[in-house]
Amino acid sequence: MSGLFTILSPAKSLQMDGAEEAACKFEASKPRFSGRTRALAEELKGRSPKALSSLMSISPSLAELNAERWQQFGARSNPRGAAAMCFRGDVFQGLEAWSMNKRALSWAQDHVRILSGLYGLLRPLDVIQPYRLEMGTRLPTEAGKDLYAFWGEELNRAIRKDMKAAKADTLINLASDEYSKAARLRELELDVLDVKFLQKDGGKLKFISFFAKRARGLMARWMSDNRPRTVADLAEFDLDGYRFQPKEGTEQLLVFSRPRPAAAGKRAS
C-alpha cells in the first residue's frame, strides 16, 4: 500500500449562492455524522444571540446571523452546497474546488478531508448548510466540556477507515493546530507529516499566516490534479513559486519556501 491522503481546516467565510447548482453538476455526497451534527444544532438552537456571542467570541451582528442560521438549520428551504465549494477562506481560495475537473474532484473526494466542528469530517462534495462552529469552541455536551471531547475517537476512526479505503499510508497534515488536534493524528499508527510554508524576506525565511493558509489549499489542489503517491512525488509541488527545502525540515516536517512576491505593479528583479 502506497499513497497520500490529506486533511484541511474549514473556513469561517461561506458562499452559498449558486453552491447547490454547482454541486448538482457532480455526484454530491451526504455528511456521515448526521446524528451528531443534529445534536449539536439542537443544542445551539436554544441559545440567544447574546449567549452565542459569548460562547463563540463573535460580534453581536455575527451572533444575530448565526442565531438565525441555527433556527433555520435542517429546514428544506435552507441553502445547501458542496463543502469545498461553499467554504471561501484563504485555504479554499487556494484549493479552488469550483474550477476542478471531474477527475481531480474524484481524487479529492477519496483523498482529501475537511475537519469541521459541526460536521466532524467532510469529503469535498459532502453537502452542508451555512453554519459557524469552530473546533476550539468550549461547547459543553454529554461527552464533555468542548468539541474535542464531543468528537472524541470518531474523527481518528473515520480518517483511518478512509485512508484504508484510499490505499493511503501517509497523511499530509494541511490543517491548523486547532483542527488537527481534534483528529488525534499521532494515534493513527500511520505516517503523519506536517507541512510548513515559508517566505524568504531580507535573507530570512518567515512564516506569514495569510500566505501559508493559501498555500495549504494550493497543495491540496496540486495533489488533486497530480495524484502523487509518495512523499518524493509531493516534493515536486511548485505552485506560486514554492520549492521543497529538505534541509529545513525533518522526518516529520516538510518545508516549502518561496521568494517574496513582487509588489503589485512592480516587476521582480
Backbone hydrogen bonds, N-H to C=O, Kabsch-Sander energy under -0.5 kcal/mol:
donor,donor_aa,acceptor,acceptor_aa,energy
4,L,228,P,-0.7
5,F,170,T,-1.8
6,T,111,H,-2.7
7,I,172,I,-1.3
8,L,113,R,-2.6
9,S,174,L,-0.5
15,Q,86,C,-2.4
19,A,16,M,-1.8
20,E,16,M,-0.6
22,A,18,G,-2.1
23,A,19,A,-2.3
24,C,20,E,-1.5
25,K,21,E,-0.6
25,K,22,A,-1.1
26,F,23,A,-1.6
28,A,26,F,-1.5
29,S,125,L,-2.4
32,R,121,L,-0.5
37,T,33,F,-2.5
38,R,34,S,-2.6
39,A,35,G,-1.9
40,L,36,R,-2.0
41,A,37,T,-2.5
42,E,38,R,-2.7
43,E,39,A,-1.8
44,L,40,L,-2.1
45,K,41,A,-1.9
46,G,42,E,-0.9
47,R,44,L,-1.6
52,L,48,S,-2.6
53,S,49,P,-2.5
54,S,50,K,-1.9
55,L,51,A,-2.6
56,M,52,L,-2.8
57,S,53,S,-0.9
58,I,53,S,-1.2
63,A,59,S,-2.5
64,E,60,P,-2.2
65,L,61,S,-2.0
66,N,62,L,-2.5
67,A,63,A,-2.3
68,E,64,E,-2.0
69,R,65,L,-2.0
70,W,66,N,-2.3
71,Q,67,A,-1.8
72,Q,68,E,-1.6
73,F,69,R,-1.0
75,A,72,Q,-2.4
78,N,75,A,-1.5
81,G,128,I,-1.6
82,A,19,A,-0.7
83,A,126,D,-2.7
84,A,124,P,-2.3
85,M,82,A,-1.4
86,C,82,A,-1.6
86,C,83,A,-0.6
87,F,83,A,-2.5
88,R,13,S,-2.4
93,Q,89,G,-1.7
94,G,90,D,-1.3
95,L,91,V,-1.9
96,E,92,F,-2.5
97,A,84,A,-0.5
99,S,96,E,-1.9
100,M,97,A,-1.6
105,L,101,N,-2.4
106,S,102,K,-2.3
107,W,103,R,-1.8
108,A,104,A,-2.5
109,Q,105,L,-2.5
110,D,106,S,-1.1
110,D,107,W,-0.5
111,H,107,W,-2.0
112,V,108,A,-2.8
113,R,6,T,-1.9
114,I,122,L,-2.8
115,L,8,L,-2.6
115,L,113,R,-0.5
116,S,120,G,-2.2
117,G,133,L,-0.6
120,G,116,S,-1.6
121,L,119,Y,-1.7
122,L,114,I,-2.9
126,D,123,R,-1.9
127,V,29,S,-2.4
128,I,81,G,-2.9
137,T,134,E,-1.8
139,L,137,T,-2.0
141,T,144,G,-2.8
144,G,141,T,-1.1
147,L,137,T,-1.4
150,F,146,D,-1.8
151,W,147,L,-2.6
152,G,148,Y,-1.7
154,E,151,W,-2.1
155,L,151,W,-0.6
157,R,153,E,-2.7
158,A,154,E,-2.4
159,I,155,L,-2.6
160,R,156,N,-2.3
161,K,157,R,-2.2
162,D,158,A,-2.7
163,M,159,I,-2.6
164,K,160,R,-1.8
165,A,161,K,-2.1
166,A,162,D,-1.9
167,K,164,K,-1.0
168,A,163,M,-2.9
169,D,3,G,-1.6
170,T,3,G,-1.5
171,L,191,D,-3.1
172,I,5,F,-3.5
172,I,170,T,-0.5
173,N,171,L,-0.7
173,N,193,L,-2.9
174,L,7,I,-1.5
174,L,172,I,-0.9
180,S,176,S,-3.0
181,K,177,D,-2.0
182,A,179,Y,-0.7
183,A,179,Y,-0.8
183,A,180,S,-0.6
184,R,181,K,-1.1
185,L,180,S,-0.8
187,E,184,R,-2.0
188,L,185,L,-2.0
191,D,169,D,-1.3
193,L,171,L,-2.8
194,D,252,Q,-2.7
195,V,173,N,-0.9
196,K,254,L,-2.8
198,L,196,K,-0.5
198,L,256,F,-2.8
199,Q,206,K,-2.8
200,K,258,R,-3.1
201,D,199,Q,-0.5
201,D,204,K,-3.3
204,K,201,D,-1.4
206,K,199,Q,-2.9
206,K,204,K,-0.6
208,I,206,K,-0.6
209,S,207,F,-0.5
212,A,208,I,-2.5
213,K,209,S,-2.6
214,R,210,F,-1.8
215,A,211,F,-2.3
216,R,212,A,-1.7
217,G,213,K,-1.5
218,L,214,R,-2.3
219,M,215,A,-2.5
220,A,216,R,-2.0
221,R,217,G,-2.3
222,W,218,L,-2.8
223,M,219,M,-2.8
224,S,220,A,-2.0
225,D,221,R,-2.3
226,N,222,W,-2.6
227,R,223,M,-2.8
234,L,230,T,-1.9
235,A,231,V,-1.7
236,E,233,D,-1.8
237,F,234,L,-2.2
241,G,238,D,-1.2
242,Y,239,L,-2.0
243,R,257,S,-2.4
244,F,235,A,-0.6
245,Q,255,V,-3.1
248,E,245,Q,-1.6
249,G,245,Q,-0.6
249,G,246,P,-0.7
250,T,253,L,-1.8
254,L,194,D,-2.8
256,F,196,K,-2.6
257,S,243,R,-2.3
258,R,198,L,-1.0
260,R,200,K,-1.1
266,K,263,A,-2.5
